[in-house]
Amino acid sequence: MSVLGVSFNDAALESRVLAGVREVETQLLAAVKSPDALVSEAAAHLLNAGGKRFRPLLIMLSAEFGDPSRADVARSAVVVELTHLATLYHDDVMDEADKRRGAPSANERWGNSVAILVGDYLFAQASDLVSDLGTDAVRIQARTFSRLVQGQIRETIGPGADDDALAHYLAVVADKTGSLIATSARFGAMMAGAPADVQETLTEFGERIGAAFQLADDIIDIASETGDSGKTPGTDLREGVPTLPTLIALRSTDAESARLRALLSKPLTDDDEHAEALTLLRAHPALTEARSYVQAEADAASVLLAKLPDTSARAALQELCDTVVTRLG
């Protein structure tokens, strides 16, 4: 069976991991409930819309390097997933998004104020749950939350006049995406009682593989044909959202890239200009360079895994690294 790019050739591992993810789902439904009917409905809105549950899966796999049966493993996954869901409510308000996971966004359905407050409610629920996991877990969660917020602030403000735009973007990805996935891997190992060196290795692995998945999405947005990735190609390009390939292209200085640089300097609302930019970017060396960068991140994550015990859980994590690369096409 394959889940999120992980093939379980070990039936016992598959059973434990999927049972753990199901338990997390049950606890999530309980955690978003409120005596107020509107809060309960709005808080469960994105949860009911689905999602990959990548972070709970990573927690369960990381817990395999200790005792995965400990109750705190699932609890920590609920904390992480509630935090992730809360950021989505806030992101949709800031992005003025009208859809999320194929359904109307919370801000579209209930308005910005309710969406923001529901995100706050989910953060509060996560904070309540993490308090039962010990002071170390509270500290890790607080520092992760700090990185999430700082990443969002940096993204909102954008790079300064003297900042390197690409370095700024990579820092945003590390904080907004890598930090919570790193904490997922850390919590799984930590709550399962894995050795300290294993916890540190998995934390670094989570940071790298999390950023790599996000950056791979940047490439897929440019390189995929309609329908391949589940969304319209060039969506970020049309909205003028900076991504890894576009930022690399903007650093080019050759005369042949002048037209592409001009197009990338603005949102591409015109269909003809959008199509032209997409064609030029697909043929530009920036796309190859972006693929190489993501490949290097996945390779670095694989090197980290080599430090871990040779188990079926490690093999499953290795498949995540391989999936990042195969998604690039």
C-alpha positions in Angstrom: 0.0 0.0 0.0 1.2 3.5 -0.8 0.4 6.5 1.4 1.8 9.9 0.5 4.6 8.3 -1.5 5.4 5.8 1.2 5.1 2.1 0.3 4.7 -0.2 3.3 6.4 -3.5 2.5 6.3 -4.3 6.2 2.7 -5.2 7.1 3.2 -4.7 10.8 4.6 -1.2 10.3 1.8 -0.3 8.0 -0.8 -1.5 10.5 0.8 0.5 13.4 1.3 3.7 11.3 -2.2 3.8 9.8 -3.8 2.9 13.2 -1.9 5.8 14.7 -3.0 8.2 11.9 -6.6 7.1 12.4 -6.3 7.7 16.2 -5.0 11.2 15.5 -8.0 11.9 13.2 -10.4 10.8 16.0 -8.6 13.1 18.6 -8.6 16.0 16.1 -12.4 15.8 15.8 -12.7 15.9 19.5 -10.2 18.8 19.9 -12.1 21.1 17.5 -15.4 20.8 19.3 -16.7 23.8 21.3 -19.9 24.4 23.3 -20.6 27.1 20.7 -22.1 25.5 17.6 -20.7 28.1 15.2 -17.2 27.7 16.6 -17.5 23.9 16.3 -18.7 24.1 12.7 -16.1 26.6 11.6 -13.2 24.9 13.4 -14.1 21.5 11.8 -14.5 23.1 8.4 -11.0 22.5 7.0 -10.6 19.3 9.0 -13.6 17.9 7.2 -12.4 19.1 3.9 -9.6 16.5 4.1 -5.8 16.9 3.7 -2.8 14.7 3.4 -2.1 14.4 7.1 1.6 14.4 6.1 2.7 15.6 9.6 0.9 12.9 11.6 2.3 10.3 9.2 5.8 11.6 9.8 5.2 11.6 13.5 4.2 8.0 13.4 7.2 6.9 11.3 9.6 8.9 13.6 8.0 7.2 16.7 9.1 3.8 15.3 12.6 4.7 16.5 11.3 4.4 20.1 8.1 3.0 21.5 5.3 4.0 19.0 2.6 2.7 21.4 3.0 5.5 23.8 -0.2 7.6 24.1 1.7 10.9 23.9 2.8 10.1 20.3 -0.8 10.6 19.0 -1.3 13.6 21.3 1.7 15.3 19.9 0.4 14.7 16.3 -2.9 16.4 17.2 -0.9 19.4 18.6 1.0 19.7 15.3 -2.0 19.2 13.0 -4.1 21.7 15.0 -1.2 24.2 14.6 -1.0 23.6 10.9 -4.8 23.9 10.4 -4.7 27.2 12.4 -2.1 28.7 10.0 -4.3 27.8 7.0 -7.2 29.8 8.4 -4.9 32.8 8.9 -3.2 32.3 5.5 -6.5 32.3 3.6 -7.5 35.6 5.2 -4.1 37.2 4.3 -4.2 35.8 0.8 -7.9 36.6 0.3 -8.4 33.1 -0.8 -11.9 31.9 -1.6 -11.2 28.2 -1.7 -9.1 25.7 0.3 -8.9 22.0 -0.4 -11.7 22.4 -3.1 -14.2 23.9 -0.6 -15.1 27.5 0.2 -12.5 28.9 2.6 -13.6 29.8 6.1 -13.1 33.5 5.4 -15.3 33.2 2.3 -18.0 31.4 4.2 -18.0 33.3 7.5 -15.9 36.4 6.9 -12.4 37.4 7.9 -13.1 38.1 11.6 -14.6 34.6 12.2 -11.8 32.9 10.2 -9.1 34.7 12.2 -10.7 34.0 15.6 -11.2 30.3 14.6 -7.5 30.1 13.8 -6.8 31.6 17.2 -9.1 29.0 18.8 -7.2 26.2 17.1 -3.9 27.6 18.3 -5.4 27.7 21.8 -6.5 24.1 21.6 -3.0 23.1 20.5 -1.5 25.0 23.4 -3.8 23.3 25.9 -3.0 19.9 24.6 0.8 20.4 24.5 0.8 21.5 28.1 0.1 17.9 29.0 3.3 16.7 27.2 5.8 18.5 29.4 7.7 21.7 29.6 10.2 20.6 26.8 7.3 20.0 24.4 5.7 23.4 25.4 9.1 25.1 24.7 9.5 23.4 21.3 5.9 24.3 20.3 6.4 27.9 21.3 9.6 28.2 19.4 8.0 26.6 16.3 5.1 28.9 16.5 7.5 31.8 16.7 9.2 30.7 13.5 5.9 30.2 11.8 4.9 33.8 12.6 8.3 35.3 11.7 8.2 33.5 8.4 4.7 34.9 7.6 5.8 38.4 8.6 8.9 38.1 6.4 6.8 36.9 3.5 4.2 39.7 4.0 6.8 42.4 4.2 9.1 41.0 1.5 12.8 41.4 1.1 14.5 44.7 1.9 16.3 46.8 -0.7 19.6 45.3 0.3 18.4 41.7 0.8 19.0 38.8 -1.5 15.5 37.9 -2.7 16.2 34.2 -3.2 17.9 33.9 0.3 14.9 35.7 1.8 12.5 33.3 0.1 14.4 30.2 1.2 14.3 31.6 4.8 10.5 32.1 4.5 10.1 28.5 3.3 12.3 27.2 6.1 10.2 29.0 8.8 6.7 28.6 7.3 7.0 25.0 6.1 10.2 23.4 7.4 9.8 24.4 11.0 6.6 22.5 11.7 7.6 19.4 9.8 10.9 19.4 11.7 8.8 19.6 14.9 6.6 16.7 13.7 9.7 14.4 13.3 11.1 15.6 16.6 7.8 15.1 18.5 7.4 11.6 17.1 10.8 10.5 18.2 10.7 12.4 21.5 7.3 11.1 22.6 8.3 7.6 21.8 11.4 7.9 23.9 14.0 7.6 21.1 17.6 8.4 22.0 18.6 12.1 21.9 20.8 11.7 18.9 18.0 10.1 16.9 15.7 12.9 17.9 18.2 15.5 16.6 18.8 13.6 13.3 15.1 13.3 12.6 14.5 17.0 13.5 17.1 18.0 10.8 15.6 15.5 8.4 12.1 17.0 8.9 13.4 20.5 8.3 15.1 19.5 5.0 12.4 17.2 3.6 9.7 19.8 4.5 11.4 22.6 2.6 12.1 20.2 -0.3 8.5 19.3 -0.7 7.5 23.0 -0.7 10.2 23.9 -3.2 9.2 20.9 -5.4 5.7 22.3 -5.5 7.2 25.5 -6.9 8.7 23.6 -9.8 5.5 21.5 -10.4 3.5 24.8 -10.6 5.7 25.7 -13.6 6.5 22.4 -15.2 3.3 20.4 -14.9 0.7 20.1 -17.6 -2.9 20.9 -16.9 -4.3 18.2 -14.6 -1.0 16.6 -13.7 -0.7 18.3 -10.3 -4.3 18.9 -9.5 -4.1 22.6 -10.1 -3.8 25.0 -13.0 -0.1 25.4 -14.0 1.4 28.8 -13.4 -1.0 29.7 -10.7 1.8 31.4 -8.6 3.1 33.0 -11.8 -0.2 34.6 -12.5 -0.5 36.0 -9.0 3.0 37.3 -9.0 4.0 35.0 -6.0 7.8 34.5 -5.8 8.9 30.9 -6.1 12.2 29.1 -6.5 12.3 29.0 -10.3 11.1 32.6 -10.8 13.6 34.0 -8.3 16.5 32.1 -9.9 15.4 33.4 -13.4 15.2 37.0 -12.1 18.9 36.7 -11.1 20.0 36.0 -14.7 21.8 38.8 -16.4 22.0 37.6 -20.0 20.3 39.5 -22.8 18.3 36.4 -23.8 16.4 36.5 -20.5 15.5 40.1 -20.6 11.9 39.5 -21.8 11.3 36.8 -19.2 12.7 39.1 -16.4 10.3 41.8 -17.6 7.3 39.5 -17.4 8.3 38.1 -14.0 8.5 41.5 -12.5 4.7 41.8 -12.2 1.6 39.7 -11.7 0.6 38.1 -15.0 -3.1 38.7 -15.3 -3.0 38.9 -19.1 -3.5 35.4 -20.5 -1.1 35.9 -23.4 1.6 37.3 -21.2 1.1 34.5 -18.7 1.3 31.8 -21.4 4.5 33.5 -22.8 6.1 33.6 -19.4 5.3 30.0 -18.7 6.8 28.9 -22.0 10.0 30.9 -21.5 10.4 29.8 -17.9 10.0 26.1 -18.8 12.8 26.5 -21.4 15.1 28.6 -19.1 18.1 27.2 -17.2 16.5 28.4 -14.0 14.1 25.4 -14.0 17.0 23.0 -14.2 18.9 24.9 -11.5 15.8 24.8 -9.3 15.4 21.0 -9.8 19.1 20.6 -8.9 18.6 22.6 -5.7 15.6 20.4 -4.6 17.6 17.2 -5.5 20.4 18.4 -3.3 18.0 19.0 -0.4 16.5 15.5 -0.8 20.0 14.0 -1.0 21.0 15.8 2.2 18.0 14.4 3.9 18.9 10.9 2.7 22.4 11.3 4.2 20.9 12.1 7.5 18.8 8.9 7.4 21.9 6.9 7.0 22.7 7.8 10.7 19.5 6.0 11.9 19.1 2.3 12.6 18.4 0.3 9.5 14.7 -0.5 9.9 11.6 -0.6 7.8 10.7 2.8 9.2 13.9 4.2 7.9 13.2 2.7 4.5 9.8 4.4 4.5 11.4 7.7 5.3 13.8 7.2 2.5 10.9 6.8 0.1 9.8 10.3 1.1 13.1 11.6 -0.1 12.7 9.6 -3.4 9.2 10.9 -3.8 10.4 14.5 -3.7 12.6 13.9 -6.6 10.2 11.8 -8.7 7.5 14.5 -8.3 9.8 16.9 -10.2 9.3 14.9 -13.5 
